[in-house]
Amino acid sequence: MIENTLEDIAEKILALDEASLTSLWEKYKDKLEHFASTKEWERSAIIFFIINSVKVKNSIFNDQIINRQKDAPESRKAPSDVPYLKRIK
């Protein structure tokens, strides 16, 4: 039950736009820094770390994509590697 709930939350978070989340980062950082023993502060702490988690996940994802593209063999030979062929009849 808990795992299913967390997976549902993760799916909803993945559907959110990083730019929109980032625009809320400062707001929740301020709330987090002004501790209050309230549910609102606790929610703000969770939201702040969710925003950071999405940013970190996207950074890792993008780095991996870039690294894979660098390491991938070229699908076509460069023009200098293609031998000159001439049709002879």
C-alpha positions as CSV (number, residue, x, y, z in Angstrom):
1,M,0.0,0.0,0.0
2,I,2.7,2.5,1.0
3,E,4.8,1.6,-2.1
4,N,1.8,2.0,-4.4
5,T,1.1,5.4,-2.8
6,L,4.7,6.5,-3.3
7,E,4.7,5.3,-6.9
8,D,1.5,7.3,-7.6
9,I,3.1,10.4,-6.0
10,A,6.2,9.9,-8.2
11,E,4.1,9.7,-11.3
12,K,2.4,12.9,-10.5
13,I,5.7,14.6,-9.7
14,L,7.2,13.4,-13.0
15,A,4.3,15.1,-14.9
16,L,5.2,18.5,-13.4
17,D,7.4,20.9,-15.3
18,E,10.8,21.6,-13.8
19,A,10.7,25.3,-14.7
20,S,7.4,25.7,-12.9
21,L,8.8,23.8,-9.8
22,T,12.0,25.9,-9.9
23,S,9.9,29.1,-9.8
24,L,8.6,27.9,-6.4
25,W,12.0,27.0,-5.0
26,E,12.7,30.3,-3.3
27,K,9.2,30.4,-1.7
28,Y,9.6,27.0,-0.1
29,K,13.2,27.7,0.9
30,D,12.1,30.7,2.8
31,K,9.3,28.7,4.5
32,L,11.8,26.0,5.4
33,E,14.2,28.5,7.0
34,H,11.5,29.9,9.2
35,F,10.8,26.9,11.4
36,A,7.4,26.5,12.9
37,S,6.1,23.4,14.6
38,T,3.2,23.2,12.2
39,K,1.9,20.9,9.5
40,E,2.3,23.8,7.0
41,W,6.0,23.9,7.8
42,E,6.3,20.1,7.4
43,R,4.5,20.3,4.0
44,S,6.8,23.1,2.9
45,A,9.9,21.0,3.8
46,I,8.6,18.1,1.8
47,I,7.8,20.3,-1.2
48,F,11.2,22.0,-1.0
49,F,12.9,18.6,-1.2
50,I,10.7,17.3,-3.9
51,I,11.7,20.3,-6.0
52,N,15.3,19.7,-5.3
53,S,14.9,16.0,-6.1
54,V,13.4,16.8,-9.5
55,K,16.2,19.2,-10.3
56,V,18.8,16.6,-9.3
57,K,17.1,13.8,-11.2
58,N,16.9,15.9,-14.4
59,S,20.6,16.9,-14.0
60,I,21.7,13.3,-13.7
61,F,19.4,12.3,-16.6
62,N,20.8,15.0,-18.9
63,D,24.4,14.2,-18.0
64,Q,23.8,10.5,-18.8
65,I,22.2,11.4,-22.2
66,I,25.1,13.6,-23.1
67,N,27.7,11.0,-22.0
68,R,25.9,8.3,-24.0
69,Q,25.9,10.5,-27.1
70,K,29.6,11.2,-26.7
71,D,30.4,7.4,-26.3
72,A,28.0,6.2,-29.1
73,P,29.8,5.0,-32.3
74,E,28.9,7.1,-35.3
75,S,26.2,5.4,-37.4
76,R,27.7,6.7,-40.6
77,K,31.3,6.9,-41.7
78,A,32.8,10.3,-42.1
79,P,33.3,11.4,-45.7
80,S,37.1,11.0,-45.4
81,D,36.6,7.4,-44.3
82,V,34.5,6.4,-47.3
83,P,36.6,4.9,-50.1
84,Y,36.4,6.5,-53.5
85,L,34.6,4.0,-55.7
86,K,34.3,4.2,-59.5
87,R,31.9,2.2,-61.6
88,I,33.7,0.4,-64.4
89,K,31.9,-1.3,-67.3
